[in-house]
Amino acid sequence: MPRRSAVPVLAAVVVTVLAWASAFVAIRAVGTDLSPGPLALGRLLVGTAVLGALLAVTRRPWVAPTGREWRLLAVCGVGWFGVYNVALNAAERHLDAGTTAMLVNVGPILIAVLAGLWLGEGLPSRLVAGLAVAFAGVLLIGLATRSADADVVGVVLCLVAAVTYAVGVVAQKPVLRRLPPLQVTFTACAVGTLCCLPWAGSLAAELGQAPPGSVAGLVYLGAVPTALAFSTWAYALARTGAGRLGVTTYFVPPLVVLLGWLLLGEVPPAVAVGGGVMCLAGVALSRGPNRVRLPVPVAREAGSAV
């Protein structure tokens, strides 16, 4: 990478990682005033509006999706943007932000597994070993929360979020071969918004009762971790390798733990932290030599998870 282009790429990576880390903390804070479904709808409405504005500003021609591409976009939007956000919001009502981030970060392994099974990319031994280590970490986190049934529910909701995130990313791969990343992200976000419309009445009612800080937090979630971070991720990925850039997502859970401590006064249980370290170790192991690559083309990926 030429030196003159390294600084903008590094800045894009830093913005992306910080934005995604801050999302877990913002959800935890806003979730006291907005329930999971309405919060997901509000975030996606803002995200769709901002992404639509970015599309208008860039003036890129709209590439008409084929029937198969529309189906894949629907899977991506329903899974990654709709169900994922509702499950994540619900999980953070039961778990602290740091524990939630560590659990959801098993998503890259699930993506590789689904890519191996669905897209024929194979299941190398390192992937299987990494999967085993990561889920041993999940079990350890479950043991750390075994004294409270609600916390166990939170662990399950995190796994639902991780699975739907993985399904959405794998469905996205074939679409990104032909359609522009910004268009794909906008369309998937809009589909997720449509899925969450049943909560429109609840959103209006809860916004009427929510304090200004929670309303601002909702707008932040839609504008920054959703719209801005997806855009900066795509910018960075177009200028560096997917595998190399993917390693930067390992910084998200530690940053969430730090931000949760500084802003919310939350610290995950020690055993849960140990389980989170195992989850991250499993992800790292699965991405070693001879691994299954991330299920996205190097220059066409639209984003990652939060």
N, C-alpha and C positions, 0 to 999 in steps of 0.2 A: 504494500500500500504506500503510495507516495506520501511524503511528509505533509504536503499541503492539504491532503484530504483526510489525514489521520485525526486531526482535531475535531472537525465536524462529526465524524463517525463516532469518536469517543464521547462527544457531547450528547449525541443521539442515544447512545447506549446508557449513559448515566441518567438521562431524563427518563428513559423507558424503565429502568430498574427501580429508580426512586418512585416513579408514578405507580408502578404495580405494587411495590411494597406499601406505599401509603394507602392504597385502596383497602387493604385488609384492616388497617387501623381506622380508616374513615367509616367503613361498613360497621365496625364494632361500635363506634361512637354514635352514628346516625341511627343504628338499629334499635336504639332505646325509644325512638319516637316514630319510626316508620317500620312497619312489619315487612316480612321478606318479599311478598309479591308486589306490593306497591313500590317498595324501594327499587326492585328490579325494573319495573315499568318506568319509573321516573328516570333512573340512570340511563336506560336504553333510549328513551325519548330524547334526552339531551344528547346522547352519543350519536343517534341517527341524525339529529339536526346539525350537529357540528360536522359530521362526516359528509353530509349532503352539501354543506357550505364549502367544504374543502374540494369536493368534486366540481362544484360550480366555479370555484376560483381557478383550479388547474385547467379547466376547459378540455379535459380529455374526452374524446368521443366515447359514447356508450357502446360497448360490445354486447350484442344481443346474445344471451345464453341459450344454449340448446335445451331440449327437454330434459336430457340427462343432467345437464349442469344445473338446471332449476331444481331438480330433485335433490342433488347433492347440496346445493345452497340451502334448501329447506332443512336438510338434516343438520347442516352446520349451524344454521340460525336457531333452530329449535333446541339442539343439544348444547352448543357452546355458549350461545347468548341467552337463550331462554331458561332452560332447566338449570344450567350451570349457575346462573346468577341467583335464581330463587333458592337453590340448594345451599349455595355459599352464604347467602344472607341468613338463612335459617340456621346453618351450622354455627355462625358467629353469635347466635343467641345462647349457645350452649358451651362454646369453647372460647378461650382467649384468642386474640388475633395471631399470635406467634404459633401456637399449636395448630391452628387452622391452616396457616401457610405451609407448615412442614408437611401436613397430611396431603394437601392439594398438590404439592410439588412431586408426588409420585406420578403425576400425569405424563411426563415424558416417557417413562417406562411403558405405561399403558398404550401410549401412541405407537411406540415401537412394536409392541405385541400385536396390536390391531393391524398395523401396516404389514407385519409378517404374515398374519392370517388372512387378511382381506386383500391386500395388494400384492401378495406373493413375494415379499422382501425377505422372508426367512426368519428363523428364530435361532440365532447363534447361541452358543453355550454361555457367553458373557451376558447376554440379555436375560437368559433364564436364571443365571446366578444372581444378577442384579435385582431381578424381580423378587426372588426369594429373600434377599437381604432387606429390600425395601419393605416388604410386607411383614417381615419379622419386626421391623421398626414400627409399623402400624399396630401390630399386636401389642408391642411394648407401650405405645401411647394409650391403647385401649385399657391395658392393665393399670396405667397411671390414673385413669378416670373411672375405674371400676366401682368406686364407692358412690358414684352418682349416676343414676340411670340416664338423666338428661345429658350428661357428658358423653355417654356411650352413643346416644342418639346423635350427638354432634359429630362423633367420629364417623358414623355411618353416612351422615349427610355430606361430610367432606369427601368420602369415597365416591358418593354419587356425583358430586361436583367434578372430581378427578376423571371419572369414567366418561361423563358427558362432554367434558373438555376434550378428552382424547378422541372420542367418536367424531366430534366436530372438526378437529384438526385433520383427521384422516380423510373425512369426507371432503375437506377443503382442497386436498392435494391435487386431484385430477382437474378441478376447476381452475386452479392457479396456473395450469399449463397454458391457458389461452386467454383468460380474463385478467384485466389489470387488478393488482392487489387492493387498491383503494376502492374500486367498484365492488370487489368481492366482500370486503369488510363492511362497506355501507349496506349492501344487500342483506348480508347475514344479520347485521344489527337490526335492520328494519324488520326482518322475519321474526327475530326474537322479540321485538317490540309488539308485533301483532299477536304473538303467543301470550304476552302478558297483559293484553288489553282487558281481559275480564276483571283485572284489579283497578281499572280506571276510576270507578266510583270510590273505592277505598282510598286510592291515592289522593283524590280531591279532598276527601274528608280528613285524612291524616295530615295533609299539607296545611289545611286550615287550622289545625291544632298544634302543629309543630313549631318550635321556636326558630327564629331566623338562622341560627347556627346550623340546625339540621337541614333546613332548606338549602343553605349554601353548600353543605356537605354533599347533598344529593347532586347539585349542579356540578360540583367539583368531580364527583365520581364519573359523571357522564362525559364531561369535557376533557378531563386530564387522563385518568387511567384507561378510559375507553377510547376516546377519539384521538387525543394527542399521542398517547403511548403506542397505539397501534401504528400510527403514522411514522413516528420516529423509529420504531422497530423495523418497519418496511424499508425506510431510508438506509438504516445501518446494514440490513441484510443484503441490500442490493450492492453493497460495496465491500462485503467481507463474507467469509464462509459461514454456512449455517451451523456446522458443528462448533466452530470457534466461537461464534456469537452465542450459541445456545448455552455455553458454559457460564455466561454472565448471569443467567437466571438462577444459578446457585446462590447468588448474593441476596436474593429476595427474602427467603425465610429469616436469615440472621438480621437483616435490616428491619423486618417486621417485628422481631423480638425486641430490637433496640428501640424502635419507634413506639411500640406498645408500652414499654417501660417508661420512656420519657414523657409520652403524651397521655397515657391512660393509667399508668401505675400498675401495669399487669406484667407478671413474669410467669411463664409456663412452669409446671411442676418439673423438678429435676429429672424424674424418670421419663416424662414426656419429651424433655430436651434430648435425652439419650436416644429415645425412639426416633426423634426427628433427625438426629445425626445419622442413625442407621438408614433412614429413608433416603437422605442425600447421598450417603455412601453407596447405596444400591443404585441410585440414578447414575452416579459417576462410574460405577463398575460396568453398568450396561452400555455406557458410551465409550468404552475403551477401544483398543485396536480390534478390527474385524467386527465392529458392532453393526447393528442395523442403523442406517442413517435416519435422521429426522425425516418424517414423511412430507417434505416440502422441497421444491426446487430451490437452488441457491439464490436466484435473483427474483423469486416470485412470491415469497411467503408474505402473508398479510399480518401475522402477529402471533402472540403466545397467549398465556392464560392469566386472568384475574377477574 
